[in-house]
């Protein structure tokens, strides 16, 4: 297939690109500048210079491609609308990346939630995630416009990327801040729990969904879970530091941003990838974020 990929220079997109190239697909990837475009071309992806704000480029590329994958942003509504416009009536696949913070709470790190969601569990998103859920609804609704659209919704992603970007967000950010401050810190008590998944296992869901996801499908992507306290303990051991320390929410928000402290680092996000396993036949190969931190987190 000829695939148009946004986020090709990013962490998720780069790993997806590597896997799709290995499968024999041809890729055109959106890139903001010519310098990154050269690096992308060296990887085997034909660069398309532009941004998510360039609606005409996105629509034209979607019309030209046999399928579209958006890994660039979960929150850019205009880009999604432009891609859907280009695909409408074609029955081509459109895979959009969301994120499991759509089921996040506002625990601020101080409690572990007993709520565990799968794809059939009703939920009401917190105010900070309503816009993302609305975009997911647009993607799934594109099925009624003749698009084989599907949502891929990963949890906390770990592992080294296979493309131009090596690091994910959550775990490497905590490690970088620990190196800077000399101590590992978790928001509040660190009792909040997140499901997690290795980036290569995420890429496998994209590969499978591209081939056989039905229109309007939604897939959580996870293979295990851990509290932020346990994640931080593992980081501390890997970096040879003392036990992690609580991080008052207001102080964490100054460093991580209000949204990041509340949802990416302070919330619970516990899900089960029921449909990816049952519907796509997904079989993840990497079982433990904590084991990866202990063995492979870059020092």
ZAMI-626802 format. One line per 5 residues: their letters; for each residue x, y, z of C-alpha. Coordinates in pm, whole numbers, plus 50000, padded with zeros to 5 digits. Layout:
<rs>
a	X:Y:Z ~ ...
</rs>
This chain:
<rs>
xxxxx	50000:50000:50000 ~ 50094:50363:49953 ~ 50044:50517:50297 ~ 50044:50879:50409 ~ 50177:50907:50764
xxxxx	50170:51212:50989 ~ 50413:51214:51280 ~ 50667:51015:51080 ~ 50961:51181:51256 ~ 50809:51120:51600
xxxxx	50835:50839:51851 ~ 50523:50640:51768 ~ 50519:50735:51401 ~ 50882:50648:51346 ~ 50835:50302:51492
xxxxx	50518:50246:51291 ~ 50701:50364:50978 ~ 50987:50122:51035 ~ 50749:49830:51075 ~ 50542:49924:50769
xxxxx	50852:49966:50554 ~ 50967:49623:50667 ~ 50626:49490:50556 ~ 50684:49628:50205 ~ 50456:49933:50217
xxxxx	50555:50264:50057 ~ 50528:50571:50280 ~ 50499:50945:50238 ~ 50552:51126:50566 ~ 50458:51476:50677
xxxxx	50758:51676:50797 ~ 50793:52040:50898 ~ 51132:52121:50746 ~ 51367:52001:50478 ~ 51640:51903:50725
xxxxx	51420:51646:50895 ~ 51292:51553:50552 ~ 51641:51443:50449 ~ 51667:51221:50757 ~ 51323:51078:50685
xxxxx	51419:51007:50324 ~ 51731:50824:50442 ~ 51500:50600:50644 ~ 51301:50519:50331 ~ 51003:50752:50377
xxxxx	50931:51011:50106 ~ 50900:51349:50283 ~ 50606:51584:50237 ~ 50692:51927:50374 ~ 50405:52081:50566
xxxxx	50228:52091:50900 ~ 49902:51982:51056 ~ 49770:52332:50989 ~ 49806:52284:50611 ~ 49458:52147:50544
xxxxx	49494:52150:50165 ~ 49812:51940:50180 ~ 49655:51690:50418 ~ 49343:51651:50206 ~ 49542:51610:49885
xxxxx	49774:51352:50040 ~ 49480:51157:50180 ~ 49319:51145:49835 ~ 49643:51027:49678 ~ 49719:50754:49934
xxxxx	49579:50403:49972 ~ 49555:50464:50346 ~ 49632:50726:50611 ~ 49778:50698:50960 ~ 49782:50996:51197
xxxxx	50038:50964:51475 ~ 50125:51334:51492 ~ 49865:51462:51738 ~ 49562:51331:51924 ~ 49428:51682:51969
xxxxx	49446:51861:51632 ~ 49085:51868:51515 ~ 49152:52059:51195 ~ 49403:51800:51074 ~ 49161:51515:51137
xxxxx	48881:51695:50954 ~ 49110:51761:50657 ~ 49220:51398:50637 ~ 48863:51271:50660 ~ 48763:51510:50382
xxxxx	49030:51364:50157 ~ 48925:51006:50232 ~ 48546:51048:50223 ~ 48373:50796:49998 ~ 48689:50597:49927
xxxxx	48656:50312:50182 ~ 49027:50353:50244 ~ 49168:50296:50596 ~ 49229:50587:50832 ~ 49399:50509:51163
xxxxx	49407:50786:51424 ~ 49613:50780:51744 ~ 49434:50872:52064 ~ 49557:50811:52421 ~ 49421:50641:52728
xxxxx	49417:50962:52931 ~ 49066:50993:52783 ~ 48959:50780:53082 ~ 49182:50965:53329 ~ 49059:51089:53665
xxxxx	49186:51370:53886 ~ 49356:51164:54157 ~ 49663:51393:54162 ~ 49868:51085:54245 ~ 49706:51027:54582
xxxxx	49489:50722:54515 ~ 49469:50407:54304 ~ 49139:50373:54124 ~ 48956:50043:54105 ~ 48798:50143:53771
xxxxx	48926:49941:53476 ~ 48794:50017:53127 ~ 48772:49816:52810 ~ 48633:49927:52475 ~ 48276:49859:52581
xxxxx	48288:50041:52916 ~ 48092:50368:52920 ~ 48281:50669:53057 ~ 48246:51044:53087 ~ 48576:51222:53017
xxxxx	48707:51483:53255 ~ 48687:51838:53127 ~ 49048:51840:53013 ~ 48993:51543:52781 ~ 48653:51622:52630
xxxxx	48804:51780:52319 ~ 49013:51470:52251 ~ 48712:51243:52287 ~ 48520:51468:52045 ~ 48798:51419:51788
xxxxx	48785:51042:51840 ~ 48411:51062:51771 ~ 48478:51245:51443 ~ 48717:50970:51335 ~ 48479:50688:51423
xxxxx	48192:50879:51266 ~ 48383:50896:50938 ~ 48269:50538:50885 ~ 47933:50683:50779 ~ 48116:50887:50512
xxxxx	48276:50587:50348 ~ 48604:50577:50542 ~ 48738:50261:50708 ~ 48834:50460:51014 ~ 48965:50327:51344
xxxxx	49109:50460:51669 ~ 49430:50317:51817 ~ 49444:50426:52182 ~ 49773:50340:52356 ~ 49843:50364:52726
xxxxx	50178:50467:52879 ~ 50427:50372:52607 ~ 50781:50262:52687 ~ 51075:50124:52491 ~ 51320:50274:52245
xxxxx	51171:50396:51919 ~ 51281:50244:51588 ~ 51266:50569:51390 ~ 51419:50913:51424 ~ 51294:50966:51782
xxxxx	51419:50729:52051 ~ 51224:50836:52360 ~ 50860:50833:52466 ~ 50720:51100:52696 ~ 50627:50985:53043
xxxxx	50907:50760:53170 ~ 51201:50936:52997 ~ 51069:51274:53120 ~ 51072:51154:53481 ~ 51422:51017:53436
xxxxx	51547:51341:53280 ~ 51400:51548:53563 ~ 51557:51312:53815 ~ 51901:51358:53660 ~ 51852:51734:53676
xxxxx	51722:51746:54035 ~ 51917:51453:54179 ~ 51599:51281:54297 ~ 51313:51091:54133 ~ 50972:51245:54208
xxxxx	50615:51128:54152 ~ 50305:51348:54163 ~ 50152:51325:54509 ~ 50192:50984:54672 ~ 50243:50811:54339
xxxxx	49963:50563:54407 ~ 49789:50625:54073 ~ 49803:50337:53826 ~ 49857:50344:53450 ~ 49839:50060:53203
xxxxx	50146:50043:52980 ~ 50270:49893:52653 ~ 50593:49864:52455 ~ 50621:50083:52145 ~ 50692:49787:51918
xxxxx	50372:49619:52037 ~ 50186:49944:51961 ~ 50326:49937:51608 ~ 50196:49584:51566 ~ 49842:49702:51644
xxxxx	49871:49963:51369 ~ 49991:49696:51125 ~ 49701:49467:51209 ~ 49441:49744:51212 ~ 49558:49870:50874
xxxxx	49488:49529:50728 ~ 49161:49432:50895 ~ 49007:49679:51138 ~ 48637:49729:51064 ~ 48496:50077:51009
xxxxx	48446:50275:51329 ~ 48662:50045:51543 ~ 48829:50150:51868 ~ 49124:49970:52026 ~ 49288:50024:52362
xxxxx	49651:49909:52356 ~ 49802:49777:52680 ~ 49995:49484:52821 ~ 50032:49534:53195 ~ 50010:49815:53447
xxxxx	50203:49976:53731 ~ 50164:50257:53981 ~ 50372:50568:53931 ~ 50532:50493:54265 ~ 50659:50159:54131
xxxxx	50769:50322:53806 ~ 50967:50581:54000 ~ 51122:50320:54229 ~ 51243:50135:53919 ~ 51385:50457:53771
xxxxx	51564:50538:54096 ~ 51725:50193:54108 ~ 51829:50218:53744 ~ 51988:50561:53798 ~ 52145:50469:54132
xxxxx	51942:50725:54326 ~ 51769:50726:54663 ~ 51403:50631:54706 ~ 51159:50854:54516 ~ 51001:51154:54682
xxxxx	50643:51287:54670 ~ 50594:51591:54448 ~ 50318:51829:54560 ~ 50077:51882:54274 ~ 50121:52260:54251
xxxxx	50499:52222:54228 ~ 50471:51941:53973 ~ 50236:52154:53761 ~ 50499:52429:53742 ~ 50742:52182:53585
xxxxx	50509:51952:53391 ~ 50227:52193:53310 ~ 49881:52175:53462 ~ 49755:51925:53206 ~ 50063:51706:53226
xxxxx	50070:51694:53605 ~ 49698:51623:53630 ~ 49655:51365:53354 ~ 49983:51231:53215 ~ 50145:51189:53557
xxxxx	49883:51230:53830 ~ 49579:51036:53707 ~ 49471:50675:53695 ~ 49436:50525:53347 ~ 49363:50154:53371
xxxxx	49235:49982:53057 ~ 49222:49640:52892 ~ 49289:49582:52523 ~ 49008:49332:52480 ~ 48928:49402:52115
xxxxx	49285:49429:51988 ~ 49345:49077:52111 ~ 49012:48925:52010 ~ 48936:49117:51690 ~ 49283:49172:51545
xxxxx	49462:48871:51692 ~ 49720:49099:51855 ~ 49978:48914:52066 ~ 50207:49159:52252 ~ 50559:49039:52314
xxxxx	50687:49276:52586 ~ 50534:49212:52930 ~ 50675:49469:53173 ~ 50755:49838:53174 ~ 50929:49788:53509
xxxxx	51156:49522:53362 ~ 51240:49751:53068 ~ 51330:50033:53305 ~ 51554:49801:53507 ~ 51736:49668:53203
xxxx	51713:49918:52918 ~ 51621:50271:53031 ~ 51903:50486:52889 ~ 52141:50600:53162
</rs>
